[in-house]
Amino acid sequence: MSRAQDARPFGQCRYCNKQAYRSRKDARLAGKRRFKGEHIQAYPCPHIDSAWHIGHSAPEVVSGKYTRDEYYGPNGAGRAIFHRKPAERVRDAA
């Protein structure tokens, strides 16, 4: 079996409702194949230890305002955005 065939998702996370991959390498390969030329990153599922997801990088990272570590790190700028209640996020977007 080729590496590309191995990179298929093994299922869907019932908590995140996203496709789950067995490894970071599989998630990155699937992301590169599915979203060619876009800024995609692999990240661990917050609910299942052995699962990885793929997603677009934040516009602040793509533009160069923050590095990935500065934005997604434990004390990063993105932490304040993603760890608030949905109603608070909507209010800030206005």
KESENU-520609 format. One record per atom (N, C-alpha, C, O): chain; x, y, z; residue in one letter. Coordinates in steps of 0.02 Angstrom, whole numbers. Example, Ala and Ser with C-alpha at 12.3 -4.5 7.8 and 13.67 -1.06 7.14 Angstrom:
<atom unit="A" u="660" v="-284" w="390" code="A"/>
<atom unit="A" u="615" v="-225" w="390" code="A"/>
<atom unit="A" u="660" v="-165" w="390" code="A"/>
<atom unit="A" u="712" v="-166" w="423" code="A"/>
<atom unit="A" u="642" v="-112" w="354" code="S"/>
<atom unit="A" u="684" v="-53" w="357" code="S"/>
<atom unit="A" u="645" v="2" w="394" code="S"/>
<atom unit="A" u="670" v="57" w="402" code="S"/>
END
This chain:
<atom unit="A" u="42" v="-58" w="0" code="M"/>
<atom unit="A" u="0" v="0" w="0" code="M"/>
<atom unit="A" u="45" v="62" w="0" code="M"/>
<atom unit="A" u="94" v="65" w="37" code="M"/>
<atom unit="A" u="29" v="111" w="-41" code="S"/>
<atom unit="A" u="70" v="171" w="-46" code="S"/>
<atom unit="A" u="56" v="218" w="13" code="S"/>
<atom unit="A" u="6" v="212" w="48" code="S"/>
<atom unit="A" u="102" v="264" w="24" code="R"/>
<atom unit="A" u="96" v="312" w="79" code="R"/>
<atom unit="A" u="33" v="355" w="71" code="R"/>
<atom unit="A" u="-1" v="371" w="120" code="R"/>
<atom unit="A" u="16" v="373" w="8" code="A"/>
<atom unit="A" u="-43" v="414" w="-4" code="A"/>
<atom unit="A" u="-107" v="376" w="16" code="A"/>
<atom unit="A" u="-154" v="407" w="41" code="A"/>
<atom unit="A" u="-109" v="311" w="5" code="Q"/>
<atom unit="A" u="-168" v="272" w="25" code="Q"/>
<atom unit="A" u="-172" v="266" w="101" code="Q"/>
<atom unit="A" u="-227" v="263" w="130" code="Q"/>
<atom unit="A" u="-114" v="264" w="134" code="D"/>
<atom unit="A" u="-113" v="259" w="207" code="D"/>
<atom unit="A" u="-139" v="323" w="240" code="D"/>
<atom unit="A" u="-162" v="321" w="297" code="D"/>
<atom unit="A" u="-136" v="379" w="205" code="A"/>
<atom unit="A" u="-153" v="444" w="234" code="A"/>
<atom unit="A" u="-228" v="457" w="235" code="A"/>
<atom unit="A" u="-249" v="513" w="251" code="A"/>
<atom unit="A" u="-268" v="409" w="220" code="R"/>
<atom unit="A" u="-341" v="418" w="224" code="R"/>
<atom unit="A" u="-362" v="423" w="297" code="R"/>
<atom unit="A" u="-331" v="393" w="340" code="R"/>
<atom unit="A" u="-415" v="461" w="310" code="P"/>
<atom unit="A" u="-438" v="465" w="380" code="P"/>
<atom unit="A" u="-464" v="397" w="403" code="P"/>
<atom unit="A" u="-492" v="358" w="364" code="P"/>
<atom unit="A" u="-454" v="382" w="467" code="F"/>
<atom unit="A" u="-478" v="317" w="493" code="F"/>
<atom unit="A" u="-548" v="323" w="521" code="F"/>
<atom unit="A" u="-578" v="273" w="542" code="F"/>
<atom unit="A" u="-575" v="383" w="521" code="G"/>
<atom unit="A" u="-643" v="393" w="545" code="G"/>
<atom unit="A" u="-656" v="466" w="558" code="G"/>
<atom unit="A" u="-618" v="509" w="538" code="G"/>
<atom unit="A" u="-711" v="478" w="592" code="Q"/>
<atom unit="A" u="-729" v="546" w="608" code="Q"/>
<atom unit="A" u="-734" v="553" w="683" code="Q"/>
<atom unit="A" u="-764" v="511" w="717" code="Q"/>
<atom unit="A" u="-705" v="606" w="709" code="C"/>
<atom unit="A" u="-708" v="618" w="782" code="C"/>
<atom unit="A" u="-779" v="637" w="800" code="C"/>
<atom unit="A" u="-808" v="683" w="771" code="C"/>
<atom unit="A" u="-808" v="601" w="846" code="R"/>
<atom unit="A" u="-878" v="614" w="865" code="R"/>
<atom unit="A" u="-884" v="677" w="907" code="R"/>
<atom unit="A" u="-939" v="703" w="916" code="R"/>
<atom unit="A" u="-829" v="701" w="934" code="Y"/>
<atom unit="A" u="-830" v="762" w="975" code="Y"/>
<atom unit="A" u="-820" v="824" w="932" code="Y"/>
<atom unit="A" u="-855" v="874" w="940" code="Y"/>
<atom unit="A" u="-770" v="821" w="888" code="C"/>
<atom unit="A" u="-753" v="880" w="846" code="C"/>
<atom unit="A" u="-792" v="880" w="780" code="C"/>
<atom unit="A" u="-797" v="932" w="747" code="C"/>
<atom unit="A" u="-819" v="822" w="761" code="N"/>
<atom unit="A" u="-853" v="814" w="697" code="N"/>
<atom unit="A" u="-806" v="829" w="638" code="N"/>
<atom unit="A" u="-827" v="857" w="587" code="N"/>
<atom unit="A" u="-743" v="809" w="646" code="K"/>
<atom unit="A" u="-692" v="818" w="593" code="K"/>
<atom unit="A" u="-661" v="750" w="577" code="K"/>
<atom unit="A" u="-663" v="704" w="618" code="K"/>
<atom unit="A" u="-633" v="745" w="518" code="Q"/>
<atom unit="A" u="-598" v="683" w="499" code="Q"/>
<atom unit="A" u="-538" v="674" w="544" code="Q"/>
<atom unit="A" u="-503" v="722" w="560" code="Q"/>
<atom unit="A" u="-526" v="612" w="564" code="A"/>
<atom unit="A" u="-470" v="596" w="608" code="A"/>
<atom unit="A" u="-418" v="555" w="571" code="A"/>
<atom unit="A" u="-435" v="509" w="533" code="A"/>
<atom unit="A" u="-355" v="572" w="582" code="Y"/>
<atom unit="A" u="-299" v="536" w="551" code="Y"/>
<atom unit="A" u="-257" v="504" w="605" code="Y"/>
<atom unit="A" u="-256" v="528" w="662" code="Y"/>
<atom unit="A" u="-223" v="449" w="588" code="R"/>
<atom unit="A" u="-185" v="411" w="638" code="R"/>
<atom unit="A" u="-121" v="444" w="660" code="R"/>
<atom unit="A" u="-97" v="431" w="716" code="R"/>
<atom unit="A" u="-93" v="487" w="619" code="S"/>
<atom unit="A" u="-30" v="520" w="637" code="S"/>
<atom unit="A" u="-28" v="591" w="608" code="S"/>
<atom unit="A" u="-67" v="608" w="564" code="S"/>
<atom unit="A" u="19" v="630" w="634" code="R"/>
<atom unit="A" u="28" v="698" w="608" code="R"/>
<atom unit="A" u="50" v="695" w="535" code="R"/>
<atom unit="A" u="28" v="736" w="494" code="R"/>
<atom unit="A" u="92" v="647" w="520" code="K"/>
<atom unit="A" u="117" v="639" w="451" code="K"/>
<atom unit="A" u="60" v="624" w="403" code="K"/>
<atom unit="A" u="57" v="653" w="349" code="K"/>
<atom unit="A" u="15" v="580" w="423" code="D"/>
<atom unit="A" u="-43" v="565" w="381" code="D"/>
<atom unit="A" u="-88" v="626" w="371" code="D"/>
<atom unit="A" u="-112" v="639" w="316" code="D"/>
<atom unit="A" u="-99" v="663" w="425" code="A"/>
<atom unit="A" u="-142" v="722" w="422" code="A"/>
<atom unit="A" u="-111" v="775" w="376" code="A"/>
<atom unit="A" u="-145" v="805" w="335" code="A"/>
<atom unit="A" u="-46" v="786" w="383" code="R"/>
<atom unit="A" u="-12" v="836" w="340" code="R"/>
<atom unit="A" u="-14" v="815" w="267" code="R"/>
<atom unit="A" u="-26" v="857" w="223" code="R"/>
<atom unit="A" u="-2" v="752" w="253" code="L"/>
<atom unit="A" u="-4" v="727" w="184" code="L"/>
<atom unit="A" u="-74" v="736" w="155" code="L"/>
<atom unit="A" u="-82" v="758" w="98" code="L"/>
<atom unit="A" u="-125" v="719" w="193" code="A"/>
<atom unit="A" u="-194" v="726" w="169" code="A"/>
<atom unit="A" u="-211" v="800" w="158" code="A"/>
<atom unit="A" u="-244" v="817" w="109" code="A"/>
<atom unit="A" u="-188" v="843" w="203" code="G"/>
<atom unit="A" u="-200" v="915" w="196" code="G"/>
<atom unit="A" u="-167" v="944" w="134" code="G"/>
<atom unit="A" u="-197" v="984" w="98" code="G"/>
<atom unit="A" u="-105" v="923" w="121" code="K"/>
<atom unit="A" u="-70" v="948" w="61" code="K"/>
<atom unit="A" u="-104" v="924" w="-3" code="K"/>
<atom unit="A" u="-108" v="961" w="-52" code="K"/>
<atom unit="A" u="-129" v="863" w="-1" code="R"/>
<atom unit="A" u="-163" v="835" w="-60" code="R"/>
<atom unit="A" u="-231" v="867" w="-71" code="R"/>
<atom unit="A" u="-250" v="881" w="-127" code="R"/>
<atom unit="A" u="-267" v="879" w="-18" code="R"/>
<atom unit="A" u="-335" v="905" w="-23" code="R"/>
<atom unit="A" u="-338" v="981" w="-34" code="R"/>
<atom unit="A" u="-381" v="1006" w="-70" code="R"/>
<atom unit="A" u="-292" v="1018" w="-3" code="F"/>
<atom unit="A" u="-292" v="1091" w="-6" code="F"/>
<atom unit="A" u="-227" v="1116" w="-37" code="F"/>
<atom unit="A" u="-190" v="1152" w="-4" code="F"/>
<atom unit="A" u="-214" v="1099" w="-98" code="K"/>
<atom unit="A" u="-151" v="1117" w="-131" code="K"/>
<atom unit="A" u="-141" v="1192" w="-131" code="K"/>
<atom unit="A" u="-186" v="1230" w="-151" code="K"/>
<atom unit="A" u="-82" v="1214" w="-110" code="G"/>
<atom unit="A" u="-64" v="1284" w="-111" code="G"/>
<atom unit="A" u="-93" v="1326" w="-54" code="G"/>
<atom unit="A" u="-79" v="1386" w="-50" code="G"/>
<atom unit="A" u="-131" v="1295" w="-9" code="E"/>
<atom unit="A" u="-160" v="1332" w="47" code="E"/>
<atom unit="A" u="-119" v="1320" w="110" code="E"/>
<atom unit="A" u="-82" v="1271" w="114" code="E"/>
<atom unit="A" u="-126" v="1362" w="159" code="H"/>
<atom unit="A" u="-90" v="1356" w="222" code="H"/>
<atom unit="A" u="-130" v="1311" w="268" code="H"/>
<atom unit="A" u="-178" v="1332" w="301" code="H"/>
<atom unit="A" u="-109" v="1248" w="271" code="I"/>
<atom unit="A" u="-143" v="1197" w="310" code="I"/>
<atom unit="A" u="-96" v="1172" w="364" code="I"/>
<atom unit="A" u="-36" v="1165" w="353" code="I"/>
<atom unit="A" u="-123" v="1158" w="422" code="Q"/>
<atom unit="A" u="-81" v="1129" w="475" code="Q"/>
<atom unit="A" u="-116" v="1069" w="505" code="Q"/>
<atom unit="A" u="-178" v="1064" w="504" code="Q"/>
<atom unit="A" u="-77" v="1024" w="532" code="A"/>
<atom unit="A" u="-103" v="966" w="568" code="A"/>
<atom unit="A" u="-99" v="982" w="643" code="A"/>
<atom unit="A" u="-50" v="1012" w="666" code="A"/>
<atom unit="A" u="-150" v="962" w="680" code="Y"/>
<atom unit="A" u="-149" v="974" w="752" code="Y"/>
<atom unit="A" u="-182" v="915" w="787" code="Y"/>
<atom unit="A" u="-227" v="883" w="759" code="Y"/>
<atom unit="A" u="-160" v="901" w="849" code="P"/>
<atom unit="A" u="-189" v="844" w="885" code="P"/>
<atom unit="A" u="-261" v="857" w="905" code="P"/>
<atom unit="A" u="-279" v="913" w="922" code="P"/>
<atom unit="A" u="-300" v="805" w="903" code="C"/>
<atom unit="A" u="-370" v="810" w="925" code="C"/>
<atom unit="A" u="-371" v="823" w="1001" code="C"/>
<atom unit="A" u="-336" v="789" w="1038" code="C"/>
<atom unit="A" u="-410" v="872" w="1023" code="P"/>
<atom unit="A" u="-412" v="886" w="1095" code="P"/>
<atom unit="A" u="-450" v="833" w="1135" code="P"/>
<atom unit="A" u="-450" v="834" w="1197" code="P"/>
<atom unit="A" u="-484" v="787" w="1100" code="H"/>
<atom unit="A" u="-525" v="738" w="1135" code="H"/>
<atom unit="A" u="-499" v="667" w="1132" code="H"/>
<atom unit="A" u="-509" v="628" w="1178" code="H"/>
<atom unit="A" u="-465" v="649" w="1077" code="I"/>
<atom unit="A" u="-440" v="581" w="1068" code="I"/>
<atom unit="A" u="-364" v="584" w="1060" code="I"/>
<atom unit="A" u="-339" v="614" w="1014" code="I"/>
<atom unit="A" u="-329" v="552" w="1106" code="D"/>
<atom unit="A" u="-255" v="557" w="1107" code="D"/>
<atom unit="A" u="-221" v="534" w="1043" code="D"/>
<atom unit="A" u="-171" v="563" w="1023" code="D"/>
<atom unit="A" u="-248" v="484" w="1010" code="S"/>
<atom unit="A" u="-214" v="456" w="951" code="S"/>
<atom unit="A" u="-237" v="486" w="885" code="S"/>
<atom unit="A" u="-218" v="461" w="832" code="S"/>
<atom unit="A" u="-278" v="537" w="886" code="A"/>
<atom unit="A" u="-306" v="565" w="824" code="A"/>
<atom unit="A" u="-277" v="634" w="808" code="A"/>
<atom unit="A" u="-259" v="672" w="853" code="A"/>
<atom unit="A" u="-272" v="648" w="743" code="W"/>
<atom unit="A" u="-249" v="713" w="718" code="W"/>
<atom unit="A" u="-300" v="741" w="669" code="W"/>
<atom unit="A" u="-333" v="703" w="634" code="W"/>
<atom unit="A" u="-306" v="806" w="667" code="H"/>
<atom unit="A" u="-351" v="841" w="620" code="H"/>
<atom unit="A" u="-309" v="888" w="577" code="H"/>
<atom unit="A" u="-251" v="901" w="591" code="H"/>
<atom unit="A" u="-341" v="914" w="523" code="I"/>
<atom unit="A" u="-309" v="965" w="482" code="I"/>
<atom unit="A" u="-353" v="1026" w="481" code="I"/>
<atom unit="A" u="-414" v="1022" w="486" code="I"/>
<atom unit="A" u="-322" v="1084" w="473" code="G"/>
<atom unit="A" u="-360" v="1147" w="470" code="G"/>
<atom unit="A" u="-318" v="1202" w="441" code="G"/>
<atom unit="A" u="-257" v="1198" w="437" code="G"/>
<atom unit="A" u="-352" v="1254" w="420" code="H"/>
<atom unit="A" u="-317" v="1313" w="392" code="H"/>
<atom unit="A" u="-282" v="1352" w="447" code="H"/>
<atom unit="A" u="-307" v="1355" w="504" code="H"/>
<atom unit="A" u="-226" v="1380" w="430" code="S"/>
<atom unit="A" u="-190" v="1423" w="477" code="S"/>
<atom unit="A" u="-229" v="1489" w="486" code="S"/>
<atom unit="A" u="-264" v="1511" w="440" code="S"/>
<atom unit="A" u="-222" v="1519" w="543" code="A"/>
<atom unit="A" u="-255" v="1582" w="557" code="A"/>
<atom unit="A" u="-228" v="1637" w="511" code="A"/>
<atom unit="A" u="-169" v="1636" w="495" code="A"/>
<atom unit="A" u="-270" v="1684" w="491" code="P"/>
<atom unit="A" u="-247" v="1738" w="447" code="P"/>
<atom unit="A" u="-189" v="1778" w="477" code="P"/>
<atom unit="A" u="-146" v="1803" w="441" code="P"/>
<atom unit="A" u="-187" v="1783" w="544" code="E"/>
<atom unit="A" u="-132" v="1819" w="577" code="E"/>
<atom unit="A" u="-65" v="1784" w="567" code="E"/>
<atom unit="A" u="-13" v="1817" w="566" code="E"/>
<atom unit="A" u="-67" v="1718" w="561" code="V"/>
<atom unit="A" u="-6" v="1680" w="549" code="V"/>
<atom unit="A" u="14" v="1684" w="476" code="V"/>
<atom unit="A" u="73" v="1695" w="461" code="V"/>
<atom unit="A" u="-34" v="1677" w="432" code="V"/>
<atom unit="A" u="-20" v="1680" w="360" code="V"/>
<atom unit="A" u="9" v="1748" w="340" code="V"/>
<atom unit="A" u="55" v="1752" w="299" code="V"/>
<atom unit="A" u="-18" v="1801" w="369" code="S"/>
<atom unit="A" u="5" v="1869" w="352" code="S"/>
<atom unit="A" u="73" v="1886" w="382" code="S"/>
<atom unit="A" u="105" v="1933" w="360" code="S"/>
<atom unit="A" u="95" v="1847" w="431" code="G"/>
<atom unit="A" u="160" v="1859" w="462" code="G"/>
<atom unit="A" u="156" v="1902" w="525" code="G"/>
<atom unit="A" u="208" v="1918" w="554" code="G"/>
<atom unit="A" u="96" v="1919" w="547" code="K"/>
<atom unit="A" u="89" v="1959" w="607" code="K"/>
<atom unit="A" u="116" v="1921" w="668" code="K"/>
<atom unit="A" u="147" v="1950" w="712" code="K"/>
<atom unit="A" u="104" v="1855" w="669" code="Y"/>
<atom unit="A" u="129" v="1811" w="722" code="Y"/>
<atom unit="A" u="161" v="1750" w="689" code="Y"/>
<atom unit="A" u="141" v="1730" w="634" code="Y"/>
<atom unit="A" u="210" v="1719" w="722" code="T"/>
<atom unit="A" u="235" v="1654" w="700" code="T"/>
<atom unit="A" u="185" v="1603" w="725" code="T"/>
<atom unit="A" u="143" v="1618" w="768" code="T"/>
<atom unit="A" u="189" v="1542" w="699" code="R"/>
<atom unit="A" u="144" v="1489" w="722" code="R"/>
<atom unit="A" u="150" v="1478" w="797" code="R"/>
<atom unit="A" u="100" v="1471" w="832" code="R"/>
<atom unit="A" u="213" v="1477" w="823" code="D"/>
<atom unit="A" u="223" v="1466" w="894" code="D"/>
<atom unit="A" u="195" v="1523" w="936" code="D"/>
<atom unit="A" u="165" v="1512" w="989" code="D"/>
<atom unit="A" u="204" v="1585" w="912" code="E"/>
<atom unit="A" u="177" v="1642" w="949" code="E"/>
<atom unit="A" u="101" v="1640" w="952" code="E"/>
<atom unit="A" u="71" v="1660" w="1002" code="E"/>
<atom unit="A" u="69" v="1617" w="899" code="Y"/>
<atom unit="A" u="-4" v="1618" w="895" code="Y"/>
<atom unit="A" u="-36" v="1557" w="929" code="Y"/>
<atom unit="A" u="-84" v="1564" w="967" code="Y"/>
<atom unit="A" u="-8" v="1497" w="915" code="Y"/>
<atom unit="A" u="-39" v="1436" w="939" code="Y"/>
<atom unit="A" u="-8" v="1409" w="1004" code="Y"/>
<atom unit="A" u="-34" v="1360" w="1032" code="Y"/>
<atom unit="A" u="46" v="1439" w="1028" code="G"/>
<atom unit="A" u="80" v="1415" w="1087" code="G"/>
<atom unit="A" u="36" v="1419" w="1149" code="G"/>
<atom unit="A" u="-18" v="1446" w="1147" code="G"/>
<atom unit="A" u="61" v="1391" w="1205" code="P"/>
<atom unit="A" u="21" v="1389" w="1266" code="P"/>
<atom unit="A" u="-1" v="1458" w="1291" code="P"/>
<atom unit="A" u="-54" v="1464" w="1322" code="P"/>
<atom unit="A" u="39" v="1509" w="1278" code="N"/>
<atom unit="A" u="20" v="1577" w="1299" code="N"/>
<atom unit="A" u="11" v="1622" w="1238" code="N"/>
<atom unit="A" u="18" v="1683" w="1242" code="N"/>
<atom unit="A" u="-5" v="1591" w="1182" code="G"/>
<atom unit="A" u="-9" v="1627" w="1118" code="G"/>
<atom unit="A" u="-68" v="1673" w="1111" code="G"/>
<atom unit="A" u="-117" v="1670" w="1148" code="G"/>
<atom unit="A" u="-63" v="1717" w="1062" code="A"/>
<atom unit="A" u="-116" v="1765" w="1047" code="A"/>
<atom unit="A" u="-181" v="1731" w="1028" code="A"/>
<atom unit="A" u="-235" v="1755" w="1045" code="A"/>
<atom unit="A" u="-177" v="1675" w="993" code="G"/>
<atom unit="A" u="-237" v="1639" w="973" code="G"/>
<atom unit="A" u="-273" v="1605" w="1029" code="G"/>
<atom unit="A" u="-333" v="1590" w="1024" code="G"/>
<atom unit="A" u="-238" v="1592" w="1083" code="R"/>
<atom unit="A" u="-268" v="1557" w="1140" code="R"/>
<atom unit="A" u="-327" v="1597" w="1167" code="R"/>
<atom unit="A" u="-379" v="1568" w="1185" code="R"/>
<atom unit="A" u="-321" v="1662" w="1171" code="A"/>
<atom unit="A" u="-375" v="1704" w="1197" code="A"/>
<atom unit="A" u="-436" v="1702" w="1152" code="A"/>
<atom unit="A" u="-492" v="1707" w="1175" code="A"/>
<atom unit="A" u="-425" v="1694" w="1087" code="I"/>
<atom unit="A" u="-479" v="1692" w="1039" code="I"/>
<atom unit="A" u="-516" v="1626" w="1042" code="I"/>
<atom unit="A" u="-578" v="1625" w="1042" code="I"/>
<atom unit="A" u="-479" v="1570" w="1044" code="F"/>
<atom unit="A" u="-510" v="1505" w="1038" code="F"/>
<atom unit="A" u="-533" v="1474" w="1103" code="F"/>
<atom unit="A" u="-566" v="1422" w="1103" code="F"/>
<atom unit="A" u="-516" v="1504" w="1160" code="H"/>
<atom unit="A" u="-536" v="1475" w="1223" code="H"/>
<atom unit="A" u="-590" v="1517" w="1259" code="H"/>
<atom unit="A" u="-597" v="1514" w="1320" code="H"/>
<atom unit="A" u="-627" v="1554" w="1219" code="R"/>
<atom unit="A" u="-684" v="1591" w="1246" code="R"/>
<atom unit="A" u="-748" v="1558" w="1224" code="R"/>
<atom unit="A" u="-749" v="1517" w="1178" code="R"/>
<atom unit="A" u="-802" v="1576" w="1256" code="K"/>
<atom unit="A" u="-867" v="1550" w="1237" code="K"/>
<atom unit="A" u="-886" v="1576" w="1168" code="K"/>
<atom unit="A" u="-867" v="1632" w="1151" code="K"/>
<atom unit="A" u="-923" v="1538" w="1128" code="P"/>
<atom unit="A" u="-943" v="1561" w="1061" code="P"/>
<atom unit="A" u="-976" v="1629" w="1060" code="P"/>
<atom unit="A" u="-964" v="1668" w="1014" code="P"/>
<atom unit="A" u="-1018" v="1645" w="1109" code="A"/>
<atom unit="A" u="-1051" v="1711" w="1110" code="A"/>
<atom unit="A" u="-1000" v="1767" w="1117" code="A"/>
<atom unit="A" u="-1009" v="1821" w="1087" code="A"/>
<atom unit="A" u="-947" v="1756" w="1155" code="E"/>
<atom unit="A" u="-895" v="1806" w="1163" code="E"/>
<atom unit="A" u="-857" v="1816" w="1098" code="E"/>
<atom unit="A" u="-837" v="1872" w="1082" code="E"/>
<atom unit="A" u="-845" v="1761" w="1060" code="R"/>
<atom unit="A" u="-810" v="1767" w="997" code="R"/>
<atom unit="A" u="-850" v="1808" w="947" code="R"/>
<atom unit="A" u="-822" v="1850" w="912" code="R"/>
<atom unit="A" u="-915" v="1797" w="945" code="V"/>
<atom unit="A" u="-958" v="1834" w="899" code="V"/>
<atom unit="A" u="-959" v="1908" w="916" code="V"/>
<atom unit="A" u="-955" v="1950" w="872" code="V"/>
<atom unit="A" u="-962" v="1923" w="980" code="R"/>
<atom unit="A" u="-964" v="1992" w="1002" code="R"/>
<atom unit="A" u="-899" v="2029" w="982" code="R"/>
<atom unit="A" u="-902" v="2087" w="963" code="R"/>
<atom unit="A" u="-841" v="1995" w="987" code="D"/>
<atom unit="A" u="-777" v="2026" w="969" code="D"/>
<atom unit="A" u="-771" v="2036" w="894" code="D"/>
<atom unit="A" u="-736" v="2082" w="872" code="D"/>
<atom unit="A" u="-804" v="1994" w="855" code="A"/>
<atom unit="A" u="-798" v="1999" w="782" code="A"/>
<atom unit="A" u="-835" v="2060" w="755" code="A"/>
<atom unit="A" u="-819" v="2083" w="700" code="A"/>
<atom unit="A" u="-882" v="2086" w="791" code="A"/>
<atom unit="A" u="-922" v="2143" w="767" code="A"/>
<atom unit="A" u="-884" v="2208" w="770" code="A"/>
<atom unit="A" u="-911" v="2260" w="752" code="A"/>
END
